[in-house]
Amino acid sequence: MPMSSLHLLPFETTTAVGHDFLVCLILTKMVRKKIPIKKIVDVTARQVTFSKRKGGLLKKARELSLLCDAEIALIVFSPGGKLFDYASSSMQKITERYILFSELNLDKLDQSYPTEQGRSNYASLNKELEDRSREMRQLNGEELEGLTLKELQKLEERLDSSMTRLYKTKVQNLLADISILTQKQNKLKEDNLLIKQRIKHVQEESFDTSLTLGLPLPSASK
């Protein structure tokens, strides 16, 4: 290329450009290599990573609960089966609310639905959720203060009904177990009878063979 076609930059400009390029090159090399997310094969490294990540997860859960006044329940089982959990209030109450929430299919309800009917439906379902949560706690003997005699009687009737259903279920399970054991017992009897028949058949064949060959007769088993 002819020298006349080259556009040379001043020395200060080329120095600045070279310096910036060098800085970018160094920073690029200093960027940490992204670690692929996959199962860690080494057991020791896996345990160390679990301990660190678990601590960070619990910390984030606490921060989210404090910052946003959110109810959070976190359950983690380590690779060795050890339980770690965190609850912003009561683990039992949060899990009960989650179960009832799932039963009522509230996750299918679009809470951002702009109509009055949508907001009314959500409020109604939310109230039902709270009522059922309170009833469950009362059945467990909690939050009984302030209940009238009539309400206590209704609660007692519900407990009696629950105990009756529990007893019936227990009896049904026992009867099912007895039926299974009876079937196993009959199967054992059939197997024993079959074994005795085979033994008798073998003895008869042995007896016939001895007579045919003129051998001493086998002693009869009792």
FENQUI-V651010 format. One record per backbone hydrogen bond with DSSP energy under -0.5 kcal/mol. NH is the residue of the N-H (numbers start at 1). CO is the residue of the C=O. E is the energy in kcal/mol with one decimal. If there is no record, write none. Layout:
NH/CO/E
NH/CO/E
This chain:
5/2/-1.2
6/3/-1.2
8/6/-0.8
14/10/-2.3
15/11/-2.2
16/12/-2.2
17/13/-2.7
18/14/-2.4
19/15/-2.3
20/16/-2.5
21/17/-2.3
22/18/-2.2
23/19/-2.4
24/20/-2.5
25/21/-2.4
26/22/-2.4
27/23/-2.7
28/24/-2.4
29/25/-1.9
30/26/-1.7
31/27/-1.0
31/28/-0.5
38/36/-1.0
41/39/-0.5
46/42/-2.1
47/43/-2.3
48/44/-2.3
49/45/-2.5
50/46/-2.4
51/47/-2.3
52/48/-2.1
53/49/-2.9
54/50/-2.7
55/51/-1.8
56/52/-2.0
57/53/-2.4
58/54/-2.4
59/55/-2.1
60/56/-2.3
61/57/-2.1
62/58/-2.2
63/59/-2.4
64/60/-2.6
65/61/-2.1
66/62/-2.4
67/63/-3.0
68/64/-2.0
69/65/-1.0
70/64/-0.6
70/65/-0.6
72/70/-0.6
74/86/-3.4
76/84/-3.3
78/82/-2.8
81/78/-2.2
84/76/-3.0
86/74/-2.3
88/72/-2.6
94/90/-2.4
95/91/-2.5
96/92/-2.5
97/93/-2.3
98/94/-2.2
99/95/-2.5
100/96/-2.5
101/97/-2.5
102/98/-2.3
103/99/-2.3
104/100/-2.2
105/102/-1.0
106/101/-1.9
108/105/-1.4
109/106/-1.4
110/108/-0.5
111/109/-1.0
113/110/-1.6
119/115/-1.8
120/116/-2.3
121/117/-2.4
122/118/-2.1
123/119/-2.3
124/120/-2.3
125/121/-2.5
126/122/-2.5
127/123/-2.1
128/124/-2.1
129/125/-2.2
130/126/-2.2
131/127/-2.7
132/128/-2.5
133/129/-2.2
134/130/-2.4
135/131/-2.4
136/132/-2.2
137/133/-1.9
138/134/-2.3
139/135/-2.3
140/136/-1.1
141/138/-1.8
142/137/-2.8
147/144/-1.6
152/148/-2.4
153/149/-2.2
154/150/-2.2
155/151/-2.3
156/152/-2.4
157/153/-2.3
158/154/-2.2
159/155/-2.2
160/156/-2.7
161/157/-2.6
162/158/-2.6
163/159/-2.8
164/160/-2.4
165/161/-2.4
166/162/-2.5
167/163/-2.7
168/164/-2.6
169/165/-2.5
170/166/-2.4
171/167/-2.7
172/168/-2.6
173/169/-2.3
174/170/-2.4
175/171/-2.8
176/172/-2.2
177/173/-2.4
178/174/-2.7
179/175/-2.4
180/176/-2.2
181/177/-2.6
182/178/-2.6
183/179/-2.2
184/180/-2.2
185/181/-2.6
186/182/-2.6
187/183/-2.1
188/184/-2.3
189/185/-2.2
190/186/-2.4
191/187/-2.4
192/188/-2.8
193/189/-2.5
194/190/-2.3
195/191/-2.4
196/192/-2.4
197/193/-2.2
198/194/-2.1
199/195/-2.5
200/196/-2.4
201/197/-2.2
202/198/-2.5
203/199/-2.4
204/200/-2.3
205/201/-2.2
206/202/-2.4
207/203/-2.4
208/204/-2.4
209/205/-2.4
210/206/-2.2
211/207/-2.0
212/208/-2.2
213/209/-2.4
214/210/-1.1
215/210/-1.9
